[in-house]
Amino acid sequence: MAISKAENNRLQRVEDGLAFANMIDDMRKFDVATPNRKKKLLCYSLILFEVLMWETFIEDLVEEGQEFMLAHINDPKKFGFDVLLPVSALLCERKDKRVIWDIAGDQWKSALRAHRKELIEGFHTPRPDKIDALVVETLGLKNLSDSWRWKNAPNARVKQRMNDLITMRGGIAHSMVGVPTVHFQTFISRLSFARRACDVSANRVRDHIHSIVGHYPWDEA
């Protein structure tokens, strides 16, 4: 067993993010004109990068987790009706009522994959409530964000920090008006915080999958 695909992808993105440090050092070393403005823009880019990393981590996590479950489950009811009912509701809304038979046999797995694809395509704002909704509709795991807690980081503060990050991303992307100054060291601190949130999320999903299929999908983070 190895680390999750989501974690492997996250580590690669962290390396890309840390490359920004070299850019900032270059500006300092070569006395680039108006370095403060350029450093500020780079740090704003780091925030956009951090949210992208968090968003894609969650997407990778639910995709890998559901694929593992689909490979080990033959009874769709083991997913739970939080996963199944949204899919059946969509089929029932179709004008052609014959489509319900498209999920006969093992084709229900294809229906879950198609629904997961639609959910991920519409997942652009990784706030705690949006993450919880994506995870419960793909894996059947409720309230993933309630597991975000560790030493000196109570759940309410972790959620608030995540929400603040998304709000900051929105401000940067749209106008940069009222966005607080972000320093590189702040980004390093945020990366450490994000890693803890990723580890806790991966472990919670890992335990959930094990409770259903009897096998762990990846090593504990």
Residue frames as a rotation matrix with the C-alpha (Angstrom) as fourth column:
MET 1
0.576 0.818 0.000 0.00
0.818 -0.576 0.000 0.00
0.000 0.000 -1.000 0.00
ALA 2
-0.561 -0.770 0.305 1.22
0.778 -0.616 -0.125 3.51
0.284 0.167 0.944 -0.75
ILE 3
-0.714 0.322 -0.621 0.16
0.114 -0.823 -0.557 7.09
-0.690 -0.468 0.551 -0.11
SER 4
0.304 0.920 0.247 -3.02
0.532 0.051 -0.845 8.25
-0.791 0.388 -0.474 -1.77
LYS 5
-0.115 -0.238 0.965 -2.97
0.972 -0.228 0.059 9.66
0.206 0.944 0.257 -5.27
ALA 6
0.783 0.487 0.387 -4.42
0.395 -0.870 0.294 12.85
0.480 -0.077 -0.874 -3.81
GLU 7
0.800 -0.537 -0.268 -1.47
0.089 -0.335 0.938 13.19
-0.594 -0.774 -0.220 -1.41
ASN 8
-0.067 -0.855 0.514 1.09
0.811 0.253 0.528 12.45
-0.581 0.452 0.677 -4.12
ASN 9
0.129 0.205 0.970 -0.43
0.836 -0.548 0.004 15.15
0.533 0.811 -0.243 -6.34
ARG 10
0.968 0.250 -0.005 -0.53
0.206 -0.785 0.584 17.57
0.143 -0.567 -0.811 -3.41
LEU 11
0.444 -0.875 -0.192 3.18
0.397 -0.001 0.918 17.07
-0.804 -0.484 0.347 -2.72
GLN 12
-0.241 -0.507 0.827 4.00
0.967 -0.055 0.248 17.83
-0.080 0.860 0.504 -6.34
ARG 13
0.466 0.490 0.737 2.00
0.558 -0.809 0.184 21.03
0.686 0.325 -0.650 -6.16
VAL 14
0.900 -0.217 -0.377 3.76
0.251 -0.448 0.858 22.04
-0.355 -0.867 -0.349 -2.94
GLU 15
-0.073 -0.979 0.190 7.08
0.769 0.066 0.636 21.80
-0.635 0.193 0.748 -4.78
ASP 16
-0.132 0.105 0.986 5.68
0.853 -0.495 0.167 24.10
0.505 0.863 -0.024 -7.45
GLY 17
0.827 0.540 0.156 4.46
0.374 -0.735 0.566 26.51
0.420 -0.409 -0.810 -4.80
LEU 18
0.628 -0.657 -0.417 7.81
0.418 -0.167 0.893 26.66
-0.656 -0.735 0.170 -3.03
ALA 19
-0.121 -0.657 0.744 9.40
0.993 -0.088 0.083 27.67
0.011 0.748 0.663 -6.33
PHE 20
0.684 0.421 0.596 7.85
0.419 -0.895 0.151 31.07
0.597 0.146 -0.788 -5.69
ALA 21
0.817 -0.426 -0.389 10.40
0.286 -0.287 0.914 31.48
-0.501 -0.858 -0.113 -2.89
ASN 22
-0.138 -0.920 0.368 13.21
0.846 0.083 0.527 31.45
-0.515 0.384 0.766 -5.44
MET 23
0.105 0.252 0.962 11.47
0.794 -0.603 0.072 34.18
0.599 0.756 -0.264 -7.42
ILE 24
0.956 0.281 0.081 11.22
0.165 -0.746 0.646 36.38
0.241 -0.604 -0.759 -4.35
ASP 25
0.488 -0.853 -0.184 14.87
0.429 0.051 0.902 35.72
-0.760 -0.519 0.391 -3.47
ASP 26
-0.157 -0.529 0.834 15.87
0.987 -0.066 0.143 36.63
-0.021 0.846 0.533 -7.02
MET 27
0.540 0.427 0.725 14.12
0.475 -0.866 0.156 39.98
0.695 0.260 -0.671 -6.73
ARG 28
0.969 -0.207 -0.133 15.90
0.033 -0.429 0.903 40.65
-0.244 -0.879 -0.409 -3.46
LYS 29
0.274 -0.934 0.231 19.28
0.648 0.357 0.673 39.51
-0.710 -0.034 0.703 -4.81
PHE 30
-0.387 -0.437 0.812 19.20
0.921 -0.229 0.316 41.49
0.048 0.869 0.492 -8.04
ASP 31
-0.618 0.135 -0.774 17.52
0.275 -0.886 -0.374 44.58
-0.737 -0.444 0.510 -6.60
VAL 32
-0.502 0.529 0.684 14.62
0.837 0.098 0.539 44.43
0.218 0.843 -0.491 -9.04
ALA 33
-0.900 0.201 0.387 12.83
-0.191 -0.980 0.064 47.73
0.392 -0.016 0.920 -9.51
THR 34
-0.177 0.862 0.475 9.79
-0.941 -0.290 0.175 48.17
0.289 -0.416 0.863 -7.26
PRO 35
-0.796 -0.202 -0.570 10.24
-0.133 0.978 -0.160 44.74
0.590 -0.052 -0.806 -5.65
ASN 36
-0.847 0.492 0.202 7.55
-0.200 0.059 -0.978 45.35
-0.493 -0.869 0.048 -3.04
ARG 37
0.018 0.885 -0.465 4.81
-0.916 -0.173 -0.363 45.54
-0.402 0.433 0.807 -5.66
LYS 38
-0.073 -0.104 -0.992 6.08
-0.733 0.680 -0.017 42.44
0.677 0.725 -0.126 -7.42
LYS 39
-0.950 -0.274 -0.149 6.46
-0.093 0.703 -0.705 40.53
0.298 -0.656 -0.694 -4.16
LYS 40
-0.540 0.823 0.176 2.91
-0.530 -0.171 -0.830 41.48
-0.654 -0.542 0.529 -3.23
LEU 41
0.221 0.631 -0.744 1.58
-0.975 0.162 -0.152 40.16
0.025 0.759 0.651 -6.53
LEU 42
-0.446 -0.455 -0.771 3.56
-0.438 0.862 -0.255 36.95
0.780 0.224 -0.584 -6.13
CYS 43
-0.982 0.086 0.168 2.20
-0.125 0.369 -0.921 36.43
-0.141 -0.926 -0.351 -2.64
TYR 44
-0.108 0.988 -0.113 -1.32
-0.813 -0.153 -0.562 36.95
-0.572 0.032 0.819 -3.92
SER 45
0.083 0.062 -0.995 -0.58
-0.829 0.557 -0.035 34.32
0.552 0.828 0.098 -6.54
LEU 46
-0.875 -0.448 -0.183 0.45
-0.249 0.741 -0.624 32.00
0.416 -0.500 -0.760 -3.71
ILE 47
-0.579 0.745 0.333 -3.01
-0.468 0.031 -0.883 32.35
-0.668 -0.667 0.330 -2.16
LEU 48
0.314 0.678 -0.665 -4.66
-0.942 0.136 -0.307 31.46
-0.118 0.722 0.681 -5.46
PHE 49
-0.273 -0.539 -0.797 -2.28
-0.593 0.746 -0.302 28.52
0.757 0.390 -0.523 -5.73
GLU 50
-0.942 -0.115 0.314 -3.05
-0.331 0.464 -0.822 27.35
-0.052 -0.878 -0.476 -2.20
VAL 51
-0.098 0.982 0.161 -6.80
-0.690 0.050 -0.722 27.29
-0.717 -0.182 0.673 -2.81
LEU 52
0.332 0.155 -0.931 -6.28
-0.885 0.393 -0.250 25.44
0.327 0.906 0.268 -6.08
MET 53
-0.657 -0.661 -0.363 -4.15
-0.459 0.733 -0.502 22.87
0.598 -0.163 -0.785 -4.26
TRP 54
-0.780 0.432 0.452 -6.80
-0.371 0.263 -0.891 22.38
-0.504 -0.863 -0.045 -1.58
GLU 55
0.193 0.916 -0.352 -9.60
-0.851 -0.022 -0.524 22.14
-0.488 0.401 0.775 -4.14
THR 56
0.202 -0.164 -0.966 -7.83
-0.780 0.569 -0.260 19.58
0.592 0.806 -0.013 -6.32
PHE 57
-0.866 -0.484 0.128 -6.79
-0.449 0.637 -0.627 17.56
0.222 -0.600 -0.769 -3.27
ILE 58
-0.376 0.815 0.442 -10.43
-0.493 0.228 -0.840 17.09
-0.785 -0.533 0.316 -2.28
GLU 59
0.465 0.547 -0.696 -11.38
-0.873 0.155 -0.461 16.24
-0.144 0.822 0.550 -5.88
ASP 60
-0.266 -0.656 -0.706 -8.60
-0.667 0.654 -0.356 13.65
0.696 0.376 -0.612 -6.11
LEU 61
-0.862 -0.094 0.498 -9.57
-0.481 0.459 -0.747 12.24
-0.159 -0.883 -0.441 -2.72
VAL 62
0.020 0.955 0.297 -13.22
-0.587 0.252 -0.769 11.58
-0.809 -0.159 0.566 -3.59
GLU 63
0.465 0.107 -0.879 -12.33
-0.861 0.286 -0.421 10.24
0.207 0.952 0.225 -7.04
GLU 64
-0.504 -0.744 -0.438 -9.73
-0.568 0.668 -0.481 7.81
0.650 0.007 -0.760 -5.73
GLY 65
-0.782 0.238 0.577 -11.89
-0.484 0.353 -0.801 6.85
-0.394 -0.905 -0.161 -2.76
GLN 66
0.278 0.960 -0.029 -14.98
-0.740 0.195 -0.644 6.13
-0.613 0.201 0.764 -4.83
GLU 67
0.275 -0.228 -0.934 -13.02
-0.812 0.465 -0.353 4.14
0.515 0.855 -0.058 -7.40
PHE 68
-0.813 -0.581 0.029 -11.60
-0.485 0.650 -0.585 1.98
0.321 -0.490 -0.810 -4.63
MET 69
-0.462 0.731 0.501 -15.09
-0.488 0.261 -0.832 1.38
-0.740 -0.630 0.236 -3.25
LEU 70
0.452 0.658 -0.602 -16.49
-0.859 0.141 -0.491 0.57
-0.238 0.740 0.629 -6.69
ALA 71
-0.163 -0.623 -0.765 -13.74
-0.732 0.596 -0.329 -2.01
0.661 0.507 -0.553 -7.16
HIS 72
-0.951 -0.296 -0.086 -14.65
-0.146 0.678 -0.720 -3.76
0.272 -0.673 -0.688 -3.90
ILE 73
-0.548 0.823 0.149 -18.43
-0.324 -0.045 -0.945 -3.34
-0.771 -0.566 0.291 -3.68
ASN 74
-0.951 0.297 0.088 -21.03
0.222 0.455 0.863 -5.33
0.216 0.840 -0.498 -5.62
ASP 75
-0.024 0.960 -0.278 -24.07
0.996 0.046 0.074 -4.21
0.084 -0.275 -0.958 -3.62
PRO 76
-0.319 -0.141 0.937 -24.82
0.384 -0.923 -0.008 -0.53
0.866 0.357 0.348 -4.33
LYS 77
0.713 0.692 0.112 -26.68
0.161 -0.317 0.934 -0.16
0.682 -0.648 -0.338 -1.03
LYS 78
0.350 -0.664 -0.661 -23.35
0.935 0.210 0.285 -0.32
-0.051 -0.718 0.694 0.78
PHE 79
-0.573 -0.513 0.640 -22.66
0.582 -0.804 -0.124 3.18
0.578 0.301 0.759 -0.52
GLY 80
-0.565 0.474 -0.675 -25.70
0.557 -0.384 -0.736 4.44
-0.608 -0.792 -0.047 1.36
PHE 81
0.231 0.806 0.545 -28.69
0.964 -0.115 -0.240 6.35
-0.131 0.581 -0.803 0.05
ASP 82
0.465 -0.169 -0.869 -26.94
0.041 -0.977 0.211 9.71
-0.884 -0.134 -0.447 0.37
VAL 83
-0.643 -0.734 -0.220 -24.98
-0.282 -0.040 0.959 8.56
-0.712 0.678 -0.181 -2.69
LEU 84
-0.789 0.289 0.543 -27.70
0.559 0.706 0.436 6.59
-0.257 0.647 -0.718 -4.47
LEU 85
0.114 0.979 -0.172 -30.79
0.765 -0.197 -0.613 8.79
-0.634 -0.061 -0.771 -4.18
PRO 86
0.067 -0.090 -0.994 -29.39
-0.352 -0.934 0.061 11.84
-0.934 0.346 -0.094 -6.04
VAL 87
-0.883 -0.433 -0.180 -28.52
-0.333 0.309 0.891 9.54
-0.330 0.847 -0.417 -8.96
SER 88
-0.647 0.703 0.295 -31.90
0.743 0.668 0.040 7.80
-0.169 0.245 -0.955 -9.03
ALA 89
0.150 0.707 -0.691 -33.67
0.409 -0.681 -0.607 11.16
-0.900 -0.192 -0.391 -8.73
LEU 90
-0.361 -0.371 -0.855 -31.86
-0.576 -0.633 0.518 12.44
-0.733 0.680 0.015 -11.82
LEU 91
-0.996 -0.005 0.084 -32.83
0.056 0.698 0.713 9.33
-0.062 0.716 -0.696 -13.77
CYS 92
-0.336 0.941 -0.032 -36.47
0.841 0.285 -0.459 9.63
-0.423 -0.181 -0.888 -12.70
GLU 93
0.071 0.324 -0.943 -36.55
-0.014 -0.945 -0.326 13.21
-0.997 0.036 -0.062 -13.97
ARG 94
-0.876 -0.442 -0.195 -35.57
-0.208 -0.019 0.978 12.12
-0.436 0.897 -0.076 -17.48
LYS 95
-0.067 0.893 -0.445 -38.41
-0.944 -0.202 -0.262 12.19
-0.324 0.402 0.856 -20.01
ASP 96
0.092 0.010 -0.996 -37.36
-0.599 0.799 -0.048 8.84
0.795 0.601 0.080 -21.39
LYS 97
0.495 0.205 0.845 -38.30
-0.861 0.246 0.445 6.52
-0.117 -0.947 0.298 -18.52
ARG 98
0.935 -0.181 -0.305 -36.42
0.065 0.933 -0.355 3.66
0.348 0.312 0.884 -20.14
VAL 99
0.169 -0.957 0.236 -33.13
-0.416 -0.286 -0.863 5.15
0.894 0.048 -0.446 -18.94
ILE 100
0.423 0.018 0.906 -33.72
-0.902 0.107 0.419 3.67
-0.089 -0.994 0.062 -15.48
TRP 101
0.966 -0.029 0.258 -32.74
0.043 0.998 -0.047 0.31
-0.256 0.057 0.965 -16.97
ASP 102
0.587 -0.809 0.028 -29.35
-0.236 -0.204 -0.950 1.73
0.774 0.551 -0.311 -17.87
ILE 103
-0.121 -0.644 0.755 -28.24
-0.954 -0.134 -0.267 0.96
0.273 -0.753 -0.598 -14.32
ALA 104
0.899 0.434 0.056 -29.17
-0.436 0.879 0.195 -2.72
0.035 -0.199 0.979 -14.50
GLY 105
0.683 -0.667 -0.297 -26.45
0.568 0.741 -0.357 -5.19
0.458 0.075 0.886 -13.55
ASP 106
0.017 -0.787 -0.617 -23.15
0.936 -0.204 0.287 -3.46
-0.351 -0.582 0.733 -12.84
GLN 107
-0.177 -0.078 0.981 -24.10
0.728 -0.681 0.077 -0.35
0.662 0.728 0.178 -14.80
TRP 108
0.874 0.460 -0.155 -25.00
0.429 -0.581 0.691 1.41
0.228 -0.671 -0.706 -11.56
LYS 109
0.212 -0.887 -0.410 -21.26
0.734 -0.133 0.666 1.87
-0.646 -0.442 0.623 -11.13
SER 110
-0.545 -0.364 0.755 -21.11
0.811 -0.457 0.365 3.84
0.212 0.812 0.544 -14.36
ALA 111
0.403 0.786 0.469 -24.01
0.528 -0.618 0.582 5.97
0.747 0.013 -0.664 -13.14
LEU 112
0.792 -0.177 -0.584 -22.14
0.513 -0.325 0.794 6.80
-0.331 -0.929 -0.166 -9.92
ARG 113
-0.283 -0.955 0.085 -19.02
0.822 -0.196 0.535 7.70
-0.494 0.222 0.840 -11.90
ALA 114
-0.306 0.238 0.922 -21.01
0.735 -0.557 0.387 9.97
0.606 0.796 -0.005 -14.21
HIS 115
0.771 0.635 0.046 -22.63
0.429 -0.571 0.700 11.72
0.471 -0.520 -0.713 -11.26
ARG 116
0.444 -0.707 -0.551 -19.24
0.662 -0.156 0.733 12.13
-0.604 -0.690 0.399 -9.54
LYS 117
-0.483 -0.632 0.606 -17.86
0.875 -0.329 0.354 13.71
-0.025 0.702 0.712 -12.70
GLU 118
0.144 0.635 0.759 -20.70
0.527 -0.698 0.484 16.24
0.837 0.330 -0.435 -12.76
LEU 119
0.892 0.197 -0.406 -20.23
0.450 -0.333 0.829 17.05
0.028 -0.922 -0.386 -9.08
ILE 120
0.075 -0.959 -0.274 -16.49
0.771 -0.118 0.625 17.61
-0.632 -0.258 0.731 -9.46
GLU 121
-0.423 -0.195 0.885 -16.98
0.829 -0.478 0.291 19.78
0.367 0.856 0.364 -12.55
GLY 122
0.385 0.671 0.634 -19.24
0.280 -0.739 0.612 22.03
0.879 -0.058 -0.472 -10.49
PHE 123
0.721 -0.192 -0.666 -16.95
0.685 0.046 0.727 22.10
-0.109 -0.980 0.165 -7.46
HIS 124
0.182 -0.643 0.744 -15.21
0.541 -0.567 -0.621 25.49
0.821 0.516 0.245 -7.57
THR 125
0.092 -0.090 0.992 -15.53
-0.629 -0.777 -0.012 26.89
0.772 -0.623 -0.128 -4.05
PRO 126
-0.107 -0.208 -0.972 -13.94
0.299 0.926 -0.231 24.49
0.948 -0.315 -0.037 -1.52
ARG 127
-0.277 0.139 0.951 -15.59
-0.840 -0.515 -0.170 25.85
0.466 -0.846 0.259 1.61
PRO 128
-0.882 -0.147 0.447 -16.31
-0.401 0.733 -0.550 23.33
-0.247 -0.664 -0.705 4.40
ASP 129
-0.030 0.957 0.287 -20.01
-0.384 0.254 -0.888 22.98
-0.923 -0.137 0.361 3.58
LYS 130
0.506 0.168 -0.846 -19.31
-0.862 0.057 -0.504 22.50
-0.037 0.984 0.174 -0.12
ILE 131
-0.547 -0.772 -0.323 -16.69
-0.736 0.628 -0.253 19.86
0.398 0.099 -0.912 0.66
ASP 132
-0.678 0.365 0.638 -19.09
-0.352 0.600 -0.718 18.04
-0.645 -0.712 -0.278 2.99
ALA 133
0.387 0.899 -0.204 -21.73
-0.594 0.074 -0.801 17.98
-0.705 0.431 0.563 0.24
LEU 134
0.227 -0.387 -0.894 -19.30
-0.906 0.253 -0.340 16.59
0.358 0.887 -0.293 -2.36
VAL 135
-0.775 -0.629 0.061 -17.97
-0.597 0.696 -0.399 13.89
0.209 -0.346 -0.915 -0.02
VAL 136
-0.457 0.653 0.604 -21.36
-0.357 0.487 -0.797 12.68
-0.815 -0.579 0.011 1.18
GLU 137
0.558 0.743 -0.371 -22.74
-0.621 0.077 -0.780 12.43
-0.550 0.665 0.504 -2.37
THR 138
0.287 -0.522 -0.803 -19.75
-0.794 0.340 -0.504 10.49
0.536 0.782 -0.317 -3.67
LEU 139
-0.635 -0.662 -0.399 -18.59
-0.280 0.678 -0.680 8.41
0.720 -0.320 -0.616 -0.69
GLY 140
0.328 0.843 -0.427 -21.51
0.253 0.357 0.899 8.46
0.910 -0.403 -0.096 1.72
LEU 141
-0.356 -0.540 -0.763 -19.35
0.907 -0.001 -0.422 10.01
0.227 -0.842 0.490 4.45
LYS 142
0.630 0.700 0.337 -21.21
0.562 -0.710 0.424 12.75
0.536 -0.078 -0.840 6.32
ASN 143
0.985 -0.072 0.156 -19.67
-0.149 -0.809 0.569 15.93
0.085 -0.583 -0.808 7.76
LEU 144
0.440 -0.895 -0.077 -16.05
0.754 0.415 -0.509 15.37
0.487 0.166 0.857 6.80
SER 145
-0.014 -0.488 0.872 -15.21
-0.011 -0.872 -0.489 18.90
1.000 -0.017 0.007 7.96
ASP 146
0.813 0.346 0.468 -16.16
-0.460 -0.112 0.881 18.01
0.358 -0.931 0.068 11.54
SER 147
0.801 -0.570 -0.182 -12.96
0.598 0.752 0.278 15.91
-0.021 -0.331 0.943 11.66
TRP 148
0.203 -0.751 0.628 -10.74
0.400 -0.522 -0.753 18.95
0.894 0.404 0.195 11.01
ARG 149
0.858 -0.028 0.514 -9.17
-0.455 -0.506 0.733 19.38
0.239 -0.862 -0.446 14.43
TRP 150
0.338 -0.789 -0.513 -5.75
0.583 0.603 -0.544 18.83
0.739 -0.115 0.664 15.94
LYS 151
0.047 -0.363 -0.931 -3.58
0.980 -0.162 0.113 20.16
-0.192 -0.918 0.348 18.75
ASN 152
-0.511 -0.198 -0.836 -4.12
0.327 -0.945 0.023 23.89
-0.795 -0.261 0.548 19.26
ALA 153
-0.913 0.271 -0.306 -6.54
-0.399 -0.429 0.811 23.94
0.088 0.862 0.500 16.32
PRO 154
-0.496 0.807 0.322 -10.18
0.051 0.397 -0.917 23.45
-0.867 -0.438 -0.238 17.37
ASN 155
-0.368 0.388 0.845 -12.67
0.867 0.471 0.161 22.55
-0.336 0.792 -0.510 14.68
ALA 156
0.688 0.703 -0.178 -14.42
0.606 -0.692 -0.391 25.94
-0.399 0.161 -0.903 14.62
ARG 157
0.346 -0.630 -0.696 -11.13
-0.320 -0.776 0.543 27.78
-0.882 0.035 -0.470 14.07
VAL 158
-0.649 -0.573 0.501 -10.02
0.231 0.478 0.847 25.41
-0.725 0.666 -0.178 11.30
LYS 159
0.009 0.746 0.666 -13.31
0.973 0.147 -0.177 25.89
-0.230 0.650 -0.724 9.46
GLN 160
0.795 0.288 -0.534 -13.15
0.257 -0.957 -0.135 29.65
-0.550 -0.030 -0.835 9.88
ARG 161
-0.103 -0.921 -0.376 -9.60
-0.279 -0.336 0.899 29.75
-0.955 0.198 -0.223 8.58
MET 162
-0.612 -0.054 0.789 -10.64
0.635 0.561 0.531 27.74
-0.471 0.826 -0.309 5.53
ASN 163
0.448 0.859 0.248 -13.56
0.873 -0.360 -0.329 30.09
-0.194 0.364 -0.911 4.90
ASP 164
0.599 -0.299 -0.743 -11.30
-0.066 -0.943 0.327 33.13
-0.798 -0.147 -0.584 5.31
LEU 165
-0.506 -0.841 0.192 -8.87
0.069 0.182 0.981 31.66
-0.860 0.509 -0.034 2.77
ILE 166
-0.314 0.473 0.823 -11.63
0.932 0.317 0.173 31.18
-0.179 0.822 -0.541 0.19
THR 167
0.748 0.597 -0.291 -12.90
0.563 -0.802 -0.198 34.70
-0.351 -0.016 -0.936 0.82
MET 168
0.171 -0.789 -0.590 -9.39
-0.204 -0.614 0.762 36.06
-0.964 -0.010 -0.266 0.33
ARG 169
-0.641 -0.369 0.673 -9.06
0.496 0.471 0.730 34.10
-0.586 0.801 -0.119 -2.92
GLY 170
0.231 0.839 0.493 -12.30
0.966 -0.135 -0.222 35.68
-0.120 0.528 -0.841 -4.13
GLY 171
0.764 0.031 -0.644 -11.07
0.151 -0.980 0.132 39.17
-0.627 -0.198 -0.753 -3.30
ILE 172
-0.271 -0.950 -0.158 -7.77
-0.130 -0.126 0.983 38.59
-0.954 0.287 -0.089 -5.11
ALA 173
-0.559 0.048 0.828 -9.39
0.708 0.547 0.446 37.07
-0.432 0.835 -0.340 -8.16
HIS 174
0.309 0.851 0.425 -11.95
0.951 -0.277 -0.137 39.83
0.001 0.446 -0.895 -8.60
SER 175
0.832 0.122 0.541 -10.46
0.221 -0.968 -0.121 43.13
0.509 0.220 -0.832 -7.51
MET 176
-0.184 -0.902 -0.390 -7.67
0.766 0.117 -0.632 42.88
0.616 -0.414 0.670 -4.90
VAL 177
-0.217 0.192 0.957 -9.56
-0.373 -0.922 0.100 45.62
0.902 -0.335 0.272 -3.04
GLY 178
0.431 0.399 0.810 -9.53
-0.870 -0.054 0.489 45.15
0.239 -0.915 0.324 0.71
VAL 179
0.804 -0.232 -0.547 -7.29
0.199 0.973 -0.119 42.09
0.560 -0.013 0.828 0.52
PRO 180
0.863 -0.499 0.076 -4.74
-0.261 -0.314 0.913 42.02
-0.432 -0.808 -0.401 3.37
THR 181
0.267 -0.865 -0.424 -1.04
-0.916 -0.091 -0.391 41.94
0.300 0.493 -0.817 2.58
VAL 182
0.988 0.025 0.156 0.31
-0.065 0.965 0.256 38.41
-0.144 -0.262 0.954 2.43
HIS 183
0.219 -0.974 -0.050 3.97
-0.958 -0.224 0.177 37.71
-0.183 0.010 -0.983 3.12
PHE 184
-0.011 -0.288 -0.958 5.87
-0.602 0.767 -0.224 34.64
0.799 0.574 -0.181 1.95
GLN 185
-0.923 -0.378 0.071 6.36
-0.271 0.509 -0.817 33.39
0.272 -0.773 -0.573 5.50
THR 186
-0.282 0.912 0.298 2.59
-0.773 -0.032 -0.633 33.53
-0.568 -0.409 0.714 5.93
PHE 187
0.381 0.390 -0.838 2.28
-0.863 0.476 -0.171 31.26
0.332 0.788 0.518 2.92
ILE 188
-0.533 -0.649 -0.543 4.72
-0.348 0.753 -0.558 28.76
0.771 -0.108 -0.627 4.44
SER 189
-0.861 0.283 0.422 2.64
-0.398 0.141 -0.906 28.74
-0.316 -0.949 -0.009 7.61
ARG 190
0.117 0.971 -0.208 -0.52
-0.905 0.018 -0.426 28.23
-0.410 0.238 0.881 5.55
LEU 191
0.009 -0.185 -0.983 1.06
-0.711 0.690 -0.137 25.31
0.703 0.700 -0.125 3.70
SER 192
-0.923 -0.372 -0.095 1.73
-0.177 0.631 -0.756 23.58
0.341 -0.681 -0.648 7.00
PHE 193
-0.532 0.809 0.250 -1.84
-0.549 -0.104 -0.829 24.23
-0.645 -0.579 0.500 8.09
ALA 194
0.253 0.640 -0.725 -3.23
-0.968 0.162 -0.194 22.95
-0.006 0.751 0.660 4.79
ARG 195
-0.461 -0.488 -0.741 -1.14
-0.506 0.831 -0.233 19.81
0.730 0.268 -0.629 5.05
ARG 196
-0.949 0.153 0.277 -2.70
-0.189 0.426 -0.885 18.98
-0.253 -0.892 -0.375 8.42
ALA 197
-0.065 0.989 -0.131 -6.17
-0.735 -0.137 -0.664 19.46
-0.675 0.053 0.736 6.95
CYS 198
0.136 0.034 -0.990 -5.27
-0.890 0.443 -0.107 17.20
0.435 0.896 0.090 4.02
ASP 199
-0.802 -0.518 -0.297 -3.85
-0.327 0.797 -0.508 14.50
0.500 -0.310 -0.809 6.31
VAL 200
-0.735 0.585 0.342 -6.88
-0.306 0.164 -0.938 14.54
-0.605 -0.794 0.058 8.60
SER 201
0.176 0.842 -0.511 -9.26
-0.897 -0.077 -0.435 14.40
-0.405 0.535 0.742 5.62
ALA 202
-0.121 -0.304 -0.945 -7.40
-0.758 0.643 -0.110 11.53
0.641 0.703 -0.308 3.95
ASN 203
-0.960 -0.279 -0.021 -7.35
-0.189 0.700 -0.688 9.53
0.207 -0.657 -0.725 7.20
ARG 204
-0.432 0.877 0.212 -11.06
-0.504 -0.040 -0.863 10.10
-0.748 -0.479 0.459 7.84
VAL 205
0.337 0.520 -0.785 -11.97
-0.942 0.172 -0.290 8.98
-0.015 0.836 0.548 4.32
ARG 206
-0.488 -0.627 -0.607 -9.58
-0.588 0.750 -0.303 6.04
0.645 0.209 -0.735 4.66
ASP 207
-0.936 0.158 0.314 -11.31
-0.200 0.496 -0.845 4.86
-0.290 -0.854 -0.433 7.86
HIS 208
-0.031 0.987 -0.159 -14.76
-0.738 -0.130 -0.663 5.33
-0.674 0.097 0.732 6.31
ILE 209
0.185 0.048 -0.982 -13.85
-0.899 0.412 -0.149 3.20
0.397 0.910 0.119 3.29
HIS 210
-0.797 -0.542 -0.267 -12.34
-0.371 0.787 -0.493 0.50
0.477 -0.294 -0.828 5.50
SER 211
-0.683 0.592 0.429 -15.52
-0.415 0.169 -0.894 0.34
-0.601 -0.788 0.130 7.58
ILE 212
0.343 0.868 -0.358 -17.49
-0.791 0.061 -0.609 -0.47
-0.507 0.492 0.708 4.43
VAL 213
0.628 -0.104 -0.771 -15.24
-0.622 0.528 -0.578 -2.67
0.468 0.843 0.267 2.29
GLY 214
0.958 -0.244 0.150 -12.90
0.061 0.687 0.724 -4.12
-0.280 -0.685 0.673 4.94
HIS 215
0.218 -0.919 0.328 -9.74
0.975 0.196 -0.101 -2.87
0.029 0.342 0.939 3.19
TYR 216
0.304 -0.211 -0.929 -7.72
0.234 -0.929 0.288 0.31
-0.923 -0.305 -0.233 3.50
PRO 217
0.926 0.140 0.351 -7.29
0.367 -0.115 -0.923 2.21
-0.089 0.983 -0.158 0.21
TRP 218
0.362 -0.849 0.385 -3.96
0.014 -0.408 -0.913 3.86
0.932 0.336 -0.136 1.15
ASP 219
-0.349 -0.595 -0.724 -1.52
0.779 0.246 -0.577 4.25
0.521 -0.765 0.377 4.03
GLU 220
0.638 0.526 -0.563 -2.38
0.763 -0.531 0.368 6.42
-0.106 -0.664 -0.740 6.98
ALA 221
0.437 -0.453 0.777 -1.11
0.246 -0.771 -0.588 9.98
0.866 0.447 -0.225 6.57
